[in-house]
């Protein structure tokens, strides 16, 4: 564990989470969606509309809410890497721990809110969802650890 302050750890996690989410989003838009033909998901906007005092909007306003929520939720992954590091986990052990906790929590929360129905997902839906979140977790960990290497 480093001598880094909690604020610096959270800040590094926040930045890494944004970067990891950008990598996942680029993969979705440039690779997965053109191959599968899947439309853009508005799950982040639906979550924000469910838990925050904002009303559902259409068109570009909803897309803006979607991206703000998407990247906002993505920062959680980076902050979770800070918690993992402070608990002694790094590298792939941190990825496994963070992925297990954050992905499971996300799926359970969205299911409890009535936003997800994973029992109706096809095998392809599962592969896409888990695969893209693993890409996000790996990218976030790489950025998180690279940002930490600058302090050494």
Rosetta blueprint (number, residue, H / E / L):
1 X L
2 X L
3 X L
4 X L
5 X L
6 X H
7 X H
8 X H
9 X H
10 X H
11 X H
12 X H
13 X H
14 X H
15 X H
16 X H
17 X H
18 X H
19 X H
20 X H
21 X H
22 X H
23 X H
24 X H
25 X H
26 X H
27 X H
28 X H
29 X H
30 X H
31 X H
32 X H
33 X H
34 X H
35 X H
36 X H
37 X L
38 X L
39 X L
40 X L
41 X L
42 X L
43 X H
44 X H
45 X H
46 X H
47 X H
48 X H
49 X H
50 X H
51 X H
52 X L
53 X L
54 X L
55 X L
56 X L
57 X L
58 X L
59 X H
60 X H
61 X H
62 X H
63 X H
64 X H
65 X H
66 X H
67 X H
68 X H
69 X H
70 X H
71 X H
72 X H
73 X H
74 X H
75 X H
76 X H
77 X H
78 X H
79 X H
80 X H
81 X H
82 X H
83 X H
84 X H
85 X H
86 X H
87 X L
88 X L
89 X L
90 X L
91 X H
92 X H
93 X H
94 X H
95 X H
96 X H
97 X H
98 X H
99 X H
100 X H
101 X H
102 X H
103 X H
104 X H
105 X H
106 X H
107 X H
108 X H
109 X H
110 X H
111 X H
112 X H
113 X L
114 X L
115 X L
116 X L
117 X L
118 X H
119 X H
120 X H
121 X L
122 X L
123 X H
124 X H
125 X H
126 X H
127 X H
128 X H
129 X H
130 X H
131 X H
132 X H
133 X H
134 X H
135 X H
136 X H
137 X H
138 X H
139 X H
140 X H
141 X H
142 X H
143 X H
144 X H
145 X H
146 X H
147 X H
148 X H
149 X H
150 X L
151 X L
152 X L
